[in-house]
Amino acid sequence: MEEENLGQAALAVDAAKQALYAARRDLATAVITARRGGMSVSRIAARTGLDPASVRNMLAANGLR
């Protein structure tokens, strides 16, 4: 019983990780699209709840400023 619960918990963690990775990719895509559309870094940060440095890092990782 305990081993079964551990296995189920491990599967749930793996599924959550995959969902998190997908959400991060979606966020990065939205940030890049917004910046290419002319939105300022500070506005993107305000709209996403990220700090401006995180937005700039995300953009820099994708070759944008």
A tleap script that builds the chain and sets N, CA, C and O, in Angstrom:
source leaprc.protein.ff14SB
mol = sequence {
  NMET GLU GLU GLU ASN LEU GLY GLN ALA ALA
  LEU ALA VAL ASP ALA ALA LYS GLN ALA LEU
  TYR ALA ALA ARG ARG ASP LEU ALA THR ALA
  VAL ILE THR ALA ARG ARG GLY GLY MET SER
  VAL SER ARG ILE ALA ALA ARG THR GLY LEU
  ASP PRO ALA SER VAL ARG ASN MET LEU ALA
  ALA ASN GLY LEU CARG
}
set mol.1.N position { 0.823 -1.194 0.000 }
set mol.1.CA position { 0.000 0.000 0.000 }
set mol.1.C position { 0.867 1.258 0.000 }
set mol.1.O position { 0.627 2.173 -0.788 }
set mol.2.N position { 1.873 1.314 0.877 }
set mol.2.CA position { 2.731 2.495 0.939 }
set mol.2.C position { 3.511 2.688 -0.348 }
set mol.2.O position { 3.671 3.812 -0.825 }
set mol.3.N position { 4.004 1.571 -0.917 }
set mol.3.CA position { 4.747 1.665 -2.172 }
set mol.3.C position { 3.858 2.172 -3.292 }
set mol.3.O position { 4.301 2.950 -4.137 }
set mol.4.N position { 2.616 1.740 -3.304 }
set mol.4.CA position { 1.659 2.204 -4.304 }
set mol.4.C position { 1.430 3.703 -4.163 }
set mol.4.O position { 1.392 4.422 -5.162 }
set mol.5.N position { 1.276 4.179 -2.930 }
set mol.5.CA position { 1.085 5.607 -2.674 }
set mol.5.C position { 2.304 6.410 -3.113 }
set mol.5.O position { 2.179 7.498 -3.675 }
set mol.6.N position { 3.494 5.853 -2.845 }
set mol.6.CA position { 4.719 6.538 -3.268 }
set mol.6.C position { 4.785 6.629 -4.782 }
set mol.6.O position { 5.163 7.666 -5.328 }
set mol.7.N position { 4.428 5.570 -5.451 }
set mol.7.CA position { 4.430 5.570 -6.917 }
set mol.7.C position { 3.446 6.574 -7.481 }
set mol.7.O position { 3.757 7.284 -8.437 }
set mol.8.N position { 2.264 6.637 -6.898 }
set mol.8.CA position { 1.252 7.596 -7.341 }
set mol.8.C position { 1.708 9.024 -7.089 }
set mol.8.O position { 1.496 9.908 -7.919 }
set mol.9.N position { 2.332 9.243 -5.946 }
set mol.9.CA position { 2.825 10.585 -5.630 }
set mol.9.C position { 3.925 10.993 -6.604 }
set mol.9.O position { 3.974 12.143 -7.041 }
set mol.10.N position { 4.800 10.064 -6.942 }
set mol.10.CA position { 5.872 10.360 -7.898 }
set mol.10.C position { 5.303 10.698 -9.263 }
set mol.10.O position { 5.789 11.612 -9.930 }
set mol.11.N position { 4.283 9.974 -9.684 }
set mol.11.CA position { 3.632 10.276 -10.966 }
set mol.11.C position { 2.976 11.655 -10.936 }
set mol.11.O position { 3.034 12.398 -11.916 }
set mol.12.N position { 2.360 11.989 -9.822 }
set mol.12.CA position { 1.717 13.298 -9.686 }
set mol.12.C position { 2.751 14.417 -9.752 }
set mol.12.O position { 2.498 15.456 -10.363 }
set mol.13.N position { 3.905 14.218 -9.136 }
set mol.13.CA position { 4.977 15.215 -9.182 }
set mol.13.C position { 5.474 15.377 -10.608 }
set mol.13.O position { 5.685 16.502 -11.063 }
set mol.14.N position { 5.663 14.275 -11.320 }
set mol.14.CA position { 6.105 14.353 -12.712 }
set mol.14.C position { 5.101 15.107 -13.573 }
set mol.14.O position { 5.488 15.923 -14.409 }
set mol.15.N position { 3.829 14.840 -13.376 }
set mol.15.CA position { 2.786 15.533 -14.133 }
set mol.15.C position { 2.790 17.024 -13.814 }
set mol.15.O position { 2.626 17.849 -14.712 }
set mol.16.N position { 2.974 17.371 -12.560 }
set mol.16.CA position { 3.018 18.785 -12.163 }
set mol.16.C position { 4.229 19.482 -12.773 }
set mol.16.O position { 4.133 20.634 -13.197 }
set mol.17.N position { 5.358 18.798 -12.820 }
set mol.17.CA position { 6.556 19.379 -13.439 }
set mol.17.C position { 6.315 19.671 -14.908 }
set mol.17.O position { 6.686 20.733 -15.407 }
set mol.18.N position { 5.693 18.723 -15.601 }
set mol.18.CA position { 5.413 18.925 -17.021 }
set mol.18.C position { 4.466 20.112 -17.229 }
set mol.18.O position { 4.647 20.898 -18.159 }
set mol.19.N position { 3.470 20.237 -16.375 }
set mol.19.CA position { 2.538 21.358 -16.468 }
set mol.19.C position { 3.252 22.680 -16.201 }
set mol.19.O position { 2.979 23.681 -16.864 }
set mol.20.N position { 4.164 22.684 -15.235 }
set mol.20.CA position { 4.929 23.886 -14.923 }
set mol.20.C position { 5.816 24.284 -16.097 }
set mol.20.O position { 5.878 25.460 -16.456 }
set mol.21.N position { 6.500 23.317 -16.694 }
set mol.21.CA position { 7.353 23.616 -17.846 }
set mol.21.C position { 6.530 24.207 -18.990 }
set mol.21.O position { 6.959 25.163 -19.635 }
set mol.22.N position { 5.359 23.644 -19.239 }
set mol.22.CA position { 4.491 24.143 -20.306 }
set mol.22.C position { 4.023 25.567 -19.998 }
set mol.22.O position { 3.983 26.414 -20.890 }
set mol.23.N position { 3.675 25.826 -18.752 }
set mol.23.CA position { 3.231 27.163 -18.363 }
set mol.23.C position { 4.361 28.181 -18.510 }
set mol.23.O position { 4.124 29.313 -18.931 }
set mol.24.N position { 5.577 27.786 -18.167 }
set mol.24.CA position { 6.727 28.687 -18.329 }
set mol.24.C position { 6.981 28.990 -19.796 }
set mol.24.O position { 7.288 30.128 -20.151 }
set mol.25.N position { 6.856 27.976 -20.654 }
set mol.25.CA position { 7.023 28.208 -22.094 }
set mol.25.C position { 5.948 29.161 -22.610 }
set mol.25.O position { 6.238 30.061 -23.398 }
set mol.26.N position { 4.716 28.964 -22.169 }
set mol.26.CA position { 3.620 29.842 -22.582 }
set mol.26.C position { 3.852 31.277 -22.114 }
set mol.26.O position { 3.606 32.227 -22.858 }
set mol.27.N position { 4.324 31.427 -20.886 }
set mol.27.CA position { 4.616 32.758 -20.362 }
set mol.27.C position { 5.725 33.417 -21.168 }
set mol.27.O position { 5.617 34.591 -21.525 }
set mol.28.N position { 6.783 32.679 -21.456 }
set mol.28.CA position { 7.889 33.233 -22.248 }
set mol.28.C position { 7.399 33.670 -23.620 }
set mol.28.O position { 7.784 34.733 -24.107 }
set mol.29.N position { 6.562 32.867 -24.241 }
set mol.29.CA position { 6.012 33.214 -25.552 }
set mol.29.C position { 5.183 34.487 -25.464 }
set mol.29.O position { 5.283 35.353 -26.333 }
set mol.30.N position { 4.369 34.608 -24.429 }
set mol.30.CA position { 3.534 35.799 -24.262 }
set mol.30.C position { 4.392 37.042 -24.009 }
set mol.30.O position { 4.098 38.114 -24.538 }
set mol.31.N position { 5.445 36.905 -23.206 }
set mol.31.CA position { 6.338 38.028 -22.923 }
set mol.31.C position { 7.038 38.471 -24.203 }
set mol.31.O position { 7.118 39.668 -24.480 }
set mol.32.N position { 7.537 37.538 -24.972 }
set mol.32.CA position { 8.224 37.856 -26.224 }
set mol.32.C position { 7.270 38.531 -27.199 }
set mol.32.O position { 7.625 39.524 -27.835 }
set mol.33.N position { 6.075 38.000 -27.315 }
set mol.33.CA position { 5.073 38.577 -28.216 }
set mol.33.C position { 4.725 40.000 -27.802 }
set mol.33.O position { 4.623 40.891 -28.646 }
set mol.34.N position { 4.544 40.210 -26.510 }
set mol.34.CA position { 4.210 41.547 -26.009 }
set mol.34.C position { 5.344 42.532 -26.293 }
set mol.34.O position { 5.101 43.665 -26.707 }
set mol.35.N position { 6.566 42.099 -26.070 }
set mol.35.CA position { 7.712 42.989 -26.298 }
set mol.35.C position { 7.856 43.312 -27.776 }
set mol.35.O position { 8.098 44.462 -28.143 }
set mol.36.N position { 7.710 42.313 -28.616 }
set mol.36.CA position { 7.776 42.551 -30.073 }
set mol.36.C position { 6.645 43.463 -30.525 }
set mol.36.O position { 6.772 44.166 -31.528 }
set mol.37.N position { 5.546 43.453 -29.791 }
set mol.37.CA position { 4.418 44.316 -30.094 }
set mol.37.C position { 4.591 45.729 -29.568 }
set mol.37.O position { 3.712 46.572 -29.746 }
set mol.38.N position { 5.728 45.996 -28.916 }
set mol.38.CA position { 6.019 47.347 -28.461 }
set mol.38.C position { 5.736 47.623 -27.000 }
set mol.38.O position { 5.933 48.750 -26.544 }
set mol.39.N position { 5.284 46.638 -26.256 }
set mol.39.CA position { 5.009 46.856 -24.842 }
set mol.39.C position { 6.326 47.012 -24.082 }
set mol.39.O position { 7.294 46.301 -24.353 }
set mol.40.N position { 6.357 47.931 -23.146 }
set mol.40.CA position { 7.572 48.170 -22.366 }
set mol.40.C position { 7.812 47.042 -21.371 }
set mol.40.O position { 6.893 46.329 -20.969 }
set mol.41.N position { 9.073 46.905 -20.991 }
set mol.41.CA position { 9.434 45.886 -20.004 }
set mol.41.C position { 8.687 46.123 -18.697 }
set mol.41.O position { 8.206 45.175 -18.077 }
set mol.42.N position { 8.587 47.375 -18.278 }
set mol.42.CA position { 7.898 47.658 -17.012 }
set mol.42.C position { 6.411 47.312 -17.099 }
set mol.42.O position { 5.827 46.853 -16.117 }
set mol.43.N position { 5.806 47.523 -18.241 }
set mol.43.CA position { 4.384 47.185 -18.408 }
set mol.43.C position { 4.195 45.665 -18.417 }
set mol.43.O position { 3.260 45.146 -17.808 }
set mol.44.N position { 5.090 44.959 -19.113 }
set mol.44.CA position { 5.025 43.496 -19.122 }
set mol.44.C position { 5.169 42.973 -17.697 }
set mol.44.O position { 4.428 42.086 -17.274 }
set mol.45.N position { 6.124 43.530 -16.964 }
set mol.45.CA position { 6.343 43.105 -15.579 }
set mol.45.C position { 5.085 43.329 -14.742 }
set mol.45.O position { 4.678 42.458 -13.974 }
set mol.46.N position { 4.482 44.487 -14.895 }
set mol.46.CA position { 3.279 44.794 -14.124 }
set mol.46.C position { 2.130 43.858 -14.478 }
set mol.46.O position { 1.383 43.429 -13.599 }
set mol.47.N position { 1.989 43.546 -15.742 }
set mol.47.CA position { 0.887 42.694 -16.201 }
set mol.47.C position { 1.069 41.225 -15.807 }
set mol.47.O position { 0.089 40.504 -15.620 }
set mol.48.N position { 2.324 40.787 -15.683 }
set mol.48.CA position { 2.590 39.378 -15.397 }
set mol.48.C position { 2.887 39.091 -13.931 }
set mol.48.O position { 2.851 37.940 -13.495 }
set mol.49.N position { 3.181 40.146 -13.173 }
set mol.49.CA position { 3.565 39.944 -11.780 }
set mol.49.C position { 5.035 39.598 -11.623 }
set mol.49.O position { 5.487 39.288 -10.521 }
set mol.50.N position { 5.774 39.647 -12.706 }
set mol.50.CA position { 7.221 39.409 -12.654 }
set mol.50.C position { 7.928 40.717 -12.341 }
set mol.50.O position { 7.368 41.795 -12.542 }
set mol.51.N position { 9.153 40.625 -11.853 }
set mol.51.CA position { 9.925 41.856 -11.693 }
set mol.51.C position { 10.605 42.163 -13.035 }
set mol.51.O position { 10.846 41.253 -13.828 }
set mol.52.N position { 10.915 43.442 -13.291 }
set mol.52.CA position { 11.503 43.824 -14.577 }
set mol.52.C position { 12.780 43.055 -14.922 }
set mol.52.O position { 13.017 42.755 -16.092 }
set mol.53.N position { 13.597 42.734 -13.932 }
set mol.53.CA position { 14.823 41.980 -14.209 }
set mol.53.C position { 14.495 40.592 -14.756 }
set mol.53.O position { 15.184 40.107 -15.653 }
set mol.54.N position { 13.477 39.962 -14.238 }
set mol.54.CA position { 13.073 38.641 -14.739 }
set mol.54.C position { 12.576 38.731 -16.179 }
set mol.54.O position { 12.858 37.859 -17.001 }
set mol.55.N position { 11.834 39.792 -16.470 }
set mol.55.CA position { 11.348 40.000 -17.843 }
set mol.55.C position { 12.539 40.212 -18.769 }
set mol.55.O position { 12.606 39.611 -19.841 }
set mol.56.N position { 13.474 41.058 -18.366 }
set mol.56.CA position { 14.660 41.303 -19.202 }
set mol.56.C position { 15.462 40.028 -19.402 }
set mol.56.O position { 15.951 39.776 -20.503 }
set mol.57.N position { 15.606 39.223 -18.361 }
set mol.57.CA position { 16.323 37.950 -18.483 }
set mol.57.C position { 15.621 37.011 -19.466 }
set mol.57.O position { 16.271 36.353 -20.279 }
set mol.58.N position { 14.310 36.956 -19.384 }
set mol.58.CA position { 13.540 36.115 -20.287 }
set mol.58.C position { 13.718 36.574 -21.736 }
set mol.58.O position { 13.877 35.760 -22.646 }
set mol.59.N position { 13.687 37.884 -21.928 }
set mol.59.CA position { 13.875 38.429 -23.266 }
set mol.59.C position { 15.294 38.179 -23.771 }
set mol.59.O position { 15.489 37.801 -24.926 }
set mol.60.N position { 16.272 38.391 -22.911 }
set mol.60.CA position { 17.672 38.192 -23.288 }
set mol.60.C position { 17.943 36.734 -23.658 }
set mol.60.O position { 18.716 36.461 -24.576 }
set mol.61.N position { 17.321 35.816 -22.961 }
set mol.61.CA position { 17.500 34.400 -23.265 }
set mol.61.C position { 16.971 34.045 -24.659 }
set mol.61.O position { 17.315 33.009 -25.229 }
set mol.62.N position { 16.131 34.931 -25.187 }
set mol.62.CA position { 15.572 34.712 -26.512 }
set mol.62.C position { 16.088 35.734 -27.524 }
set mol.62.O position { 15.500 35.914 -28.590 }
set mol.63.N position { 17.186 36.399 -27.182 }
set mol.63.CA position { 17.835 37.322 -28.109 }
set mol.63.C position { 17.131 38.649 -28.286 }
set mol.63.O position { 17.327 39.319 -29.301 }
set mol.64.N position { 16.316 39.045 -27.324 }
set mol.64.CA position { 15.605 40.319 -27.404 }
set mol.64.C position { 16.047 41.239 -26.270 }
set mol.64.O position { 16.660 40.801 -25.296 }
set mol.65.N position { 15.728 42.497 -26.414 }
set mol.65.CA position { 16.006 43.486 -25.389 }
set mol.65.C position { 14.730 44.079 -24.880 }
set mol.65.O position { 14.758 44.942 -24.002 }
savepdb mol mol.pdb
quit
